[in-house]
Amino acid sequence: MESHKIEPDQLSASSMSQYHFAPQRARLNMQGSDDEDDMRGGAWCANAEDRIHWFEIDARRETEFTGVITQGRDSFNESDYVTSYFLAFSNDSREWTTIHDGYADWLFFGNSDKDVPVMNQLAEPVLARYIRIIPQSWNGSLCMRLEVLGCPLPDPADVQYRQNEVTPVDYLEFKHHSYSEMVALMKSVHDECPNITSIYSLGRSSKGREIMAIIISGNPTEHEIGEPEFRFTAGLHGNEAVGREMLLLLMQYLCKEYKDRNPRAQQLVEGIRIHLVPSLNPDGHEEAFEAGSELSSWTTGHFTDDGFDIFQNFPDLNNILWDAEDKGMVPKLTPNHHVPIPENIAVETRAIISWMKSHPFVLGANFQGGEKIVTYPYDSLRPNKPDQSQKPHSHESLFRWLAVSYASTHLTMTHNYHGSCHGDTAGGALGIVNRAKWKPVTGSMNDFSYLHTNCFELSVFLGCDKFPHQSELAYEWEKNREAMLIFMEQVHRGIRGIVKDQQGNPIENATVSVEGINHDVTTAPTGDYWRLLNPGEYRVTARAEGFAPVTKLCVVGYQSGATACSFNLAKSNWDRIKQVRDCHPELAIPSIHAHLVFNKLMS
């Protein structure tokens, strides 16, 4: 139900209180809305005037049913949930057999609140096509969400198809990992591929767990001049488990394929310094893992132990920038990049920010769950400009391309003809959306990354079920593997180069700007920079304090690989005058006279 493998037309009910609470709203962890303009019910709710109530699922084929998980209605104000129910089964939807204990129909006890899922497993599996939940008592209104446990019997045609399939990932283990198992797996990957991997910690969580990362690169222990740095992160919310497992699988895959001399894996590993962080919120991760995939609710482990939602805990730099823009202070008085940070953030967020600033990241994505779409910045709405038809920010077309590169390569992300997981996505057929037009948030990791660092960051929502059963992980890997590889390869899109002085010394923190795009990047301590751009011609200027700016025309083509665009900066006249003054104190005279003397000395 939660993963939407069961289609809307497989669900029916005896009645519904109104169309907002139709049977299609009965999926476990379905999120409702109290917005009158976009009302969505957080459960199936029956018509109170009816005397007999049931909810029916057509599995469309013989299925071995093993249990049911129930949950109450998602609502801010109401407390509606089913407290007991019968279960009945049928092969034709006409004749029904109710689970019986030998004396009477078996009464299953349901929920005691609206949020916590409750599982009832059958003493013996039941083979049938249809299942009915028949509520007998409830708190408030008769409303429920549910999940069904079971295994469809194999279709002979499917078995024949699977036998002919070649599985290229037979060395991968598809399971959910606890925190300690995750750390052990990362260490085993390092032991398997010590020459191309390095393990390190971003810092500690509020409970003292290390936020572990692994680097995969030809030279993993240090930044190489000219090599872009890339990051995939997951587990901002501890119960969004798919991203964590995808990154654990990806690190195993890159290690094994590199050792087997897979040309694409070799090109990725040797051309990019790849950072993978499977669990940014290890405390939440452990809480959700202990609850398990079936009983981990929408918010189990979502927050840190101190109660923070890490993704929305980053300093809100958008309003600082926008306020400065409105006052005409950008970029001369307030920069349009590396905007300064205010205080008061979680310990995990502070560790992530320190990490983001310590590497010259070019591109990244964070994996989340509960929806199936890629979102790109800005994530926050601009104050006093609620109409999002306002002029898009200067990098929106590039962000859209990056988002499309993942969504279109994912096996199912663009298949949204049934709508979104919860009926509230503004995205089109491409499987992407601007976050501010969908669910705006302030203080997001993505906006912070864009406004305070050089890194372009997107959020990839991997599916409706945040914590699917581990039997689903092999399919999740197949859906995401190529998309992850394609997205990493986008780090080479645009221009790259080194900014040096005339003696060949690298210039750190030089600003590289592109005419017509109000967002600059800066050079790394080694003088190198990367600038993601779509194909086209660009006037690019490099500036550094004490140096005369240099402008070049740089052309980005459609072929793979970034265009080289390096700069050699000469000391500015006034900087040279200052040097002469420091060497010749007698020249501490009016500046026009000093300038004439300077020109005479230099000639």
C-alpha positions in Angstrom: 0.0 0.0 0.0 2.6 2.6 1.1 4.9 2.0 -1.8 1.9 2.4 -4.3 2.6 -1.0 -5.8 -1.2 -1.5 -5.1 -2.9 0.8 -7.6 -5.8 3.1 -6.7 -8.3 0.9 -8.7 -7.4 -2.1 -6.5 -8.9 -0.3 -3.4 -12.6 -0.1 -2.5 -14.8 0.5 0.5 -18.3 0.2 1.8 -18.6 4.0 1.8 -16.7 7.2 2.3 -17.5 10.3 4.4 -16.6 12.6 1.5 -14.3 12.3 -1.6 -11.3 13.7 0.3 -11.4 10.5 2.4 -11.8 8.0 -0.5 -10.3 4.5 -0.2 -7.2 5.7 -2.1 -6.3 7.7 1.0 -6.0 4.6 3.2 -2.3 3.9 2.5 0.0 3.6 5.6 1.6 7.0 6.5 -0.6 8.8 4.0 -0.2 12.5 4.8 -3.3 14.7 4.8 -3.7 18.5 4.6 -6.0 20.9 6.3 -5.6 23.4 3.5 -9.1 24.4 2.3 -7.8 25.2 -1.2 -6.1 21.9 -1.5 -7.8 19.5 0.9 -6.4 16.0 1.1 -7.6 13.5 3.7 -5.1 11.7 5.8 -7.0 8.4 5.8 -10.0 6.6 4.4 -13.1 7.6 6.5 -16.4 5.8 6.3 -19.9 7.4 6.1 -21.0 7.6 9.7 -24.7 6.9 8.7 -23.9 3.4 7.4 -24.2 0.4 9.7 -21.8 -2.0 8.0 -18.3 -1.0 7.2 -15.5 -2.6 5.3 -12.3 -1.8 3.3 -11.3 -4.1 0.5 -8.0 -4.7 -1.4 -7.9 -6.7 -4.7 -4.4 -8.2 -5.0 -5.3 -9.2 -8.6 -3.7 -12.6 -8.1 -3.5 -15.3 -5.5 -1.5 -14.0 -2.5 -0.3 -15.5 0.7 -1.5 -13.0 3.2 0.4 -13.0 6.5 -0.7 -9.8 8.4 -2.1 -6.3 8.5 -0.7 -3.0 9.9 -3.2 -0.3 10.8 -2.9 3.4 11.7 -5.3 6.2 12.4 -6.0 9.4 10.5 -3.2 12.0 9.9 -4.8 15.1 11.3 -3.7 18.1 13.4 -6.9 18.4 15.3 -8.8 15.1 15.2 -8.0 11.8 16.9 -9.6 9.2 14.7 -8.5 5.5 14.6 -9.9 2.0 14.5 -9.5 0.1 17.8 -10.7 -3.4 16.6 -11.6 -5.2 13.4 -12.3 -8.6 11.7 -10.4 -9.9 8.7 -12.1 -11.7 5.8 -10.8 -13.2 2.6 -12.2 -14.2 -0.7 -11.2 -15.5 -4.2 -14.1 -13.8 -6.1 -15.2 -10.8 -3.9 -18.6 -12.5 -3.4 -18.1 -15.3 -0.9 -16.0 -14.3 2.2 -14.4 -16.3 4.9 -13.7 -14.5 8.2 -10.7 -15.5 10.3 -12.1 -17.8 13.0 -10.6 -19.2 16.2 -12.8 -22.3 16.2 -15.5 -20.7 18.3 -16.1 -17.2 16.9 -14.7 -14.6 14.5 -11.3 -13.5 15.6 -11.3 -9.9 16.8 -8.0 -8.1 16.1 -7.1 -5.2 18.3 -6.1 -2.1 16.4 -4.7 1.3 17.4 -4.6 3.2 20.6 -3.6 6.5 19.0 -3.7 8.0 15.5 0.0 7.9 14.6 1.7 4.7 15.8 1.3 1.7 13.4 0.1 -1.5 15.0 0.8 -4.9 13.4 -1.3 -8.0 13.6 0.3 -11.1 12.1 -1.9 -14.1 11.2 -1.3 -17.4 13.0 -1.4 -19.1 9.7 -1.0 -17.5 6.2 -4.2 -17.3 4.2 -4.2 -17.9 0.4 -6.7 -15.6 -1.4 -7.0 -12.8 -3.9 -9.1 -10.4 -1.9 -8.8 -9.2 1.7 -11.3 -7.1 3.7 -10.8 -5.2 6.9 -14.1 -5.0 8.8 -13.9 -2.3 11.6 -15.8 -3.1 14.8 -14.9 -0.2 17.1 -13.2 3.1 16.7 -12.2 6.3 18.4 -13.8 9.5 17.0 -14.7 9.0 13.4 -14.2 5.7 11.6 -10.9 6.5 9.8 -7.9 4.3 9.0 -4.7 3.9 7.1 -3.1 0.4 6.6 -0.5 -1.8 5.1 -1.0 -5.4 4.0 1.7 -8.1 4.5 2.0 -11.0 2.2 3.6 -12.5 -0.9 1.9 -12.8 -4.3 2.3 -16.3 -5.7 4.9 -16.3 -8.5 3.5 -16.0 -12.0 5.0 -18.8 -14.2 5.6 -16.2 -17.0 7.5 -14.0 -14.5 9.6 -16.9 -13.3 10.6 -17.7 -16.9 11.5 -14.0 -17.5 13.6 -13.8 -14.3 15.5 -17.0 -15.3 16.7 -15.3 -18.5 17.8 -12.2 -16.7 21.5 -11.4 -16.2 22.0 -9.9 -12.7 25.2 -7.9 -12.7 25.1 -7.2 -8.9 25.2 -10.8 -7.5 28.0 -9.7 -5.1 25.8 -7.2 -3.4 23.9 -7.9 -0.2 20.5 -6.3 -0.1 19.5 -5.7 3.6 18.9 -2.9 6.0 21.9 -2.0 8.2 22.0 -0.8 11.7 24.4 2.0 12.6 27.1 -0.5 13.7 26.5 -2.7 10.7 26.8 0.3 8.4 30.2 1.3 9.9 31.4 -2.3 9.6 30.4 -2.4 6.0 32.2 0.9 5.2 35.3 -0.5 6.8 35.0 -3.7 4.8 34.8 -1.7 1.6 38.0 0.2 2.6 39.7 -3.1 3.4 38.7 -4.4 -0.1 39.9 -1.3 -1.9 42.4 0.4 0.3 44.1 2.3 -2.6 41.0 4.1 -3.7 39.1 4.6 -0.4 39.5 6.6 2.8 37.1 6.7 5.7 36.7 9.7 7.9 34.2 11.4 10.3 32.3 14.7 9.8 31.9 14.9 13.6 29.6 13.5 16.2 25.9 13.4 16.7 24.3 14.7 19.9 24.5 11.1 21.3 28.1 10.9 20.4 27.9 8.7 17.2 30.3 9.4 14.5 28.9 10.8 11.2 30.9 8.5 8.9 32.0 9.3 5.3 34.0 7.4 2.7 36.0 8.9 -0.1 36.4 7.0 -3.3 39.0 8.4 -5.7 42.3 7.6 -7.4 44.0 9.6 -4.6 41.5 9.5 -1.8 43.5 11.2 1.0 44.0 14.6 -0.6 42.5 17.0 -3.1 44.2 16.9 -6.4 44.4 20.1 -8.5 41.8 20.1 -11.2 39.8 17.1 -9.8 36.3 18.1 -8.8 34.8 17.0 -5.5 31.3 15.4 -5.4 29.1 14.3 -2.6 26.1 12.1 -2.1 24.5 12.2 1.4 21.6 10.4 2.9 19.8 9.9 6.3 19.1 13.6 7.1 15.9 11.9 8.5 16.8 8.6 10.1 13.7 6.7 8.9 14.3 7.5 5.2 16.3 4.3 4.8 16.5 3.8 1.0 19.1 6.5 0.5 21.4 5.0 3.1 21.2 1.6 1.5 21.7 3.0 -2.0 25.0 4.7 -0.9 26.2 1.5 0.9 25.5 -0.4 -2.3 27.1 2.3 -4.5 30.4 2.2 -2.5 30.5 -1.6 -2.8 29.7 -1.4 -6.5 32.4 1.2 -7.3 35.0 -0.7 -5.4 34.2 -4.0 -7.1 33.8 -2.6 -10.6 37.0 -0.6 -10.3 38.9 -3.7 -9.3 37.3 -5.6 -12.2 38.5 -2.8 -14.6 35.1 -1.6 -15.6 36.1 1.4 -17.8 33.2 3.6 -16.6 33.9 2.9 -12.9 37.6 3.6 -13.5 36.8 6.9 -15.2 34.5 8.0 -12.3 36.9 7.0 -9.6 40.0 8.5 -11.2 38.2 11.7 -12.5 36.2 12.7 -9.4 36.8 12.7 -5.6 33.6 11.1 -4.5 32.4 11.6 -0.9 29.5 9.3 0.3 27.8 9.9 3.7 25.1 7.3 4.3 23.8 8.6 7.6 23.8 12.3 8.5 21.5 11.7 11.4 22.9 8.5 13.0 20.8 8.8 16.2 17.5 9.0 14.2 18.9 6.2 12.0 19.2 3.9 15.0 15.8 4.8 16.4 14.1 4.0 13.1 16.1 0.8 12.6 15.1 -0.5 16.0 11.4 0.1 15.1 11.9 -1.7 11.8 10.6 -1.1 8.3 7.0 -2.2 9.1 6.5 -0.2 12.3 8.7 2.9 11.7 6.1 5.7 11.4 6.3 8.9 9.3 8.3 10.7 12.0 10.2 7.8 13.8 13.8 9.0 13.8 13.0 11.9 11.5 14.5 14.4 14.0 17.9 14.4 15.8 18.0 13.3 19.4 17.7 17.1 20.3 14.6 17.5 18.2 16.0 19.2 15.1 15.1 18.5 11.4 18.6 18.7 10.0 17.5 19.5 6.5 15.7 22.7 7.6 18.2 23.6 10.4 20.7 25.4 8.2 21.1 29.2 8.5 18.5 31.0 6.4 20.8 32.9 4.1 18.1 33.5 1.4 16.4 36.4 3.3 19.8 38.0 4.1 20.6 37.9 0.3 17.2 39.1 -0.8 17.0 41.9 1.7 20.5 43.1 0.5 19.4 42.8 -3.2 16.3 44.9 -2.4 18.6 47.6 -1.0 21.0 47.5 -3.9 23.8 46.2 -1.8 24.7 43.1 -4.0 27.4 42.3 -4.9 29.5 45.4 -3.8 28.5 45.5 -0.1 26.9 42.0 0.3 28.3 39.1 -1.7 26.1 36.9 -3.9 28.0 33.9 -2.7 29.6 32.6 0.6 27.0 34.6 2.5 28.1 34.9 6.2 26.6 32.4 8.7 24.5 33.4 11.8 24.6 31.2 14.9 22.2 28.8 16.8 22.2 25.5 15.0 22.3 21.7 15.9 25.5 19.9 16.6 25.0 17.7 13.5 24.3 20.7 11.3 27.4 22.5 12.6 29.5 19.4 11.7 27.9 19.2 8.2 28.6 22.9 7.6 32.2 22.6 8.7 32.5 19.6 6.3 30.9 21.5 3.4 33.4 24.3 3.8 36.4 22.1 4.1 36.2 20.6 0.7 35.8 22.4 -2.7 32.5 20.5 -3.5 31.1 21.2 -7.0 27.9 19.1 -7.0 25.9 17.1 -4.6 22.6 15.5 -3.8 20.9 14.4 -0.6 18.6 11.4 -0.7 15.3 11.7 1.1 12.0 9.7 1.1 8.2 9.9 1.3 7.8 11.2 -2.3 9.2 10.3 -5.7 10.7 13.4 -7.3 13.9 15.5 -7.6 13.7 19.1 -6.1 16.0 21.9 -6.9 16.6 25.4 -5.3 15.5 27.8 -4.3 13.7 25.9 -1.6 12.4 29.1 0.1 9.8 31.6 -1.1 11.0 35.2 -1.5 9.2 37.5 1.0 6.6 39.9 -0.4 6.8 38.0 -3.7 4.4 35.1 -3.2 3.8 34.9 -7.0 6.3 32.4 -8.1 6.0 33.6 -11.7 8.7 36.1 -10.6 11.8 36.0 -12.6 13.6 32.7 -12.0 17.1 32.9 -10.4 20.0 32.8 -12.8 20.9 29.2 -12.4 17.4 27.7 -12.6 17.9 26.2 -16.1 21.1 24.5 -15.0 19.4 23.2 -11.8 16.6 21.9 -14.0 19.0 20.1 -16.2 20.8 18.5 -13.2 17.4 17.4 -11.8 16.3 15.9 -15.1 19.6 14.1 -15.4 18.6 12.0 -12.3 14.9 11.8 -12.7 14.8 10.8 -16.4 17.5 8.1 -15.8 15.7 6.6 -12.8 13.5 3.7 -13.9 10.2 5.0 -12.5 10.6 8.6 -11.3 8.8 10.1 -14.3 5.9 7.6 -14.1 3.7 10.0 -12.1 0.5 9.5 -14.1 -1.2 8.4 -10.9 -0.1 11.6 -9.2 2.3 12.0 -6.3 2.5 9.8 -3.2 0.2 12.2 -1.2 -1.5 14.1 -4.0 0.4 17.4 -3.5 3.2 17.5 -6.0 3.4 20.4 -8.5 5.9 18.6 -10.7 5.2 17.7 -14.3 6.0 14.6 -16.3 9.8 15.1 -15.9 9.7 14.1 -12.3 11.3 17.3 -11.1 10.0 20.4 -9.3 11.3 23.7 -7.8 11.0 23.2 -4.1 9.7 26.7 -3.4 6.8 26.0 -5.8 6.0 22.7 -4.1 6.7 22.7 -0.4 8.8 25.8 0.5 11.0 25.5 3.5 13.5 28.0 5.0 16.9 27.1 6.2 17.4 24.2 3.8 20.6 22.4 3.2 20.3 23.0 -0.5 19.9 26.8 -0.3 22.7 27.1 2.3 25.0 25.1 0.0 24.2 27.4 -3.0 24.5 30.6 -1.1 27.4 29.9 1.2 29.6 27.5 -0.8 30.3 26.7 -4.4 28.3 23.5 -4.4 25.1 22.9 -6.3 22.9 20.7 -4.2 19.6 19.0 -5.0 17.2 16.7 -3.1 16.3 13.3 -4.5 13.1 11.8 -3.0 13.4 8.1 -3.7 9.9 6.8 -3.1 6.7 6.9 -1.3 7.7 4.3 1.3 10.5 5.8 3.4 11.5 2.5 4.9 10.5 -0.4 2.6 10.9 -4.0 3.4 14.4 -5.2 2.6 13.0 -7.5 -0.1 12.4 -4.2 -2.1 16.1 -3.1 -1.9 17.3 -5.0 -5.0 14.6 -3.3 -7.1 15.5 0.1 -5.6 19.1 -0.5 -6.6 18.1 -1.3 -10.2 16.0 1.8 -10.3 18.7 4.1 -9.0 22.0 2.7 -10.1 22.3 4.3 -13.5 20.7 7.6 -12.2 23.4 7.9 -9.5 26.2 7.3 -12.1 24.8 9.7 -14.6 24.4 12.4 -11.9 28.0 12.0 -10.8 29.1 12.5 -14.3 27.4 15.9 -14.5 30.2 17.3 -12.3 32.2 17.6 -15.5 29.6 19.9 -17.1 30.7 23.6 -17.6 34.2 25.2 -17.2 37.1 24.5 -14.9 40.5 26.1 -14.5 43.2 27.5 -12.2 43.7 31.1 -11.2 47.4 32.0 -10.7 49.6 35.1 -10.4 52.2 35.9 -13.0 54.8 34.0 -11.1 52.7 30.8 -11.4 51.5 30.8 -7.7 47.9 29.7 -7.2 45.5 32.4 -5.9 43.2 31.2 -3.2 39.7 32.6 -2.8 39.8 34.4 -6.1 36.2 35.2 -7.4 35.1 33.8 -10.8 32.0 35.4 -12.2 30.0 34.8 -15.3 28.4 37.7 -17.1 24.6 37.6 -16.8 24.6 35.1 -13.8 24.3 36.7 -10.4 26.2 34.0 -8.5 29.9 33.8 -8.3 32.2 30.9 -7.2 35.6 31.1 -5.5 38.9 29.2 -6.0 40.1 26.5 -3.7 43.4 26.9 -1.7 45.1 25.3 -4.7 43.8 28.0 -7.0 41.5 25.7 -9.0 37.8 26.2 -9.6 34.8 24.6 -11.3 31.8 26.3 -12.7 28.8 24.2 -13.7 27.2 25.7 -16.9 25.0 24.6 -19.7 26.4 24.7 -23.3 27.0 28.2 -24.6 29.4 31.1 -24.8 30.2 33.0 -21.6 32.2 36.0 -20.6 34.0 34.9 -17.5 36.0 37.2 -15.2 38.5 36.3 -12.5 39.1 38.8 -9.7 41.3 38.7 -6.6 42.3 41.4 -4.1 45.4 43.2 -5.2 45.2 42.0 -8.8 43.8 43.4 -11.9 40.7 41.5 -13.1 40.9 39.4 -16.3 38.0 38.6 -18.6 37.8 35.7 -21.1 35.3 34.3 -23.5 34.8 30.6 -22.5 32.8 28.2 -24.7 31.0 25.2 -23.2 30.2 22.6 -25.8 27.9 19.6 -25.8 30.7 17.0 -25.6 31.6 15.4 -22.3 34.2 17.1 -20.1 34.5 20.6 -18.7 36.1 23.3 -20.8 39.5 24.5 -19.6 39.4 28.2 -18.7 42.4 29.4 -16.6 43.5 32.8 -15.6 46.9 34.5 -14.9 46.3 37.7 -12.9 48.8 40.6 -12.7 49.2 42.8 -9.7 47.0 45.9 -9.9 48.7 49.3 -10.4 47.6 50.5 -7.0 48.9 47.3 -5.3 52.2 47.8 -7.1 52.3 51.4 -5.9 51.8 50.2 -2.3 54.7 47.7 -2.7 57.0 50.6 -4.0 55.9 52.8 -1.1 56.7 50.0 1.4 60.2 49.7 -0.1 60.7 53.5 -0.5 59.3 55.4 2.5 60.5 58.6 0.9 57.6 58.2 -1.6 55.0 58.8 1.2 53.8 61.8 -0.8 50.5 62.8 -2.5 49.2 60.0 -4.6 49.4 61.8 -8.0 53.0 62.7 -7.4 53.7 59.1 -6.2 52.0 57.7 -9.3 54.4 59.8 -11.5 57.5 58.7 -9.5 56.2 55.1 -9.7 55.9 55.2 -13.5 59.4 56.7 -13.7 60.8 53.9 -11.4 59.0 51.2 -13.4 60.3 52.5 -16.7 
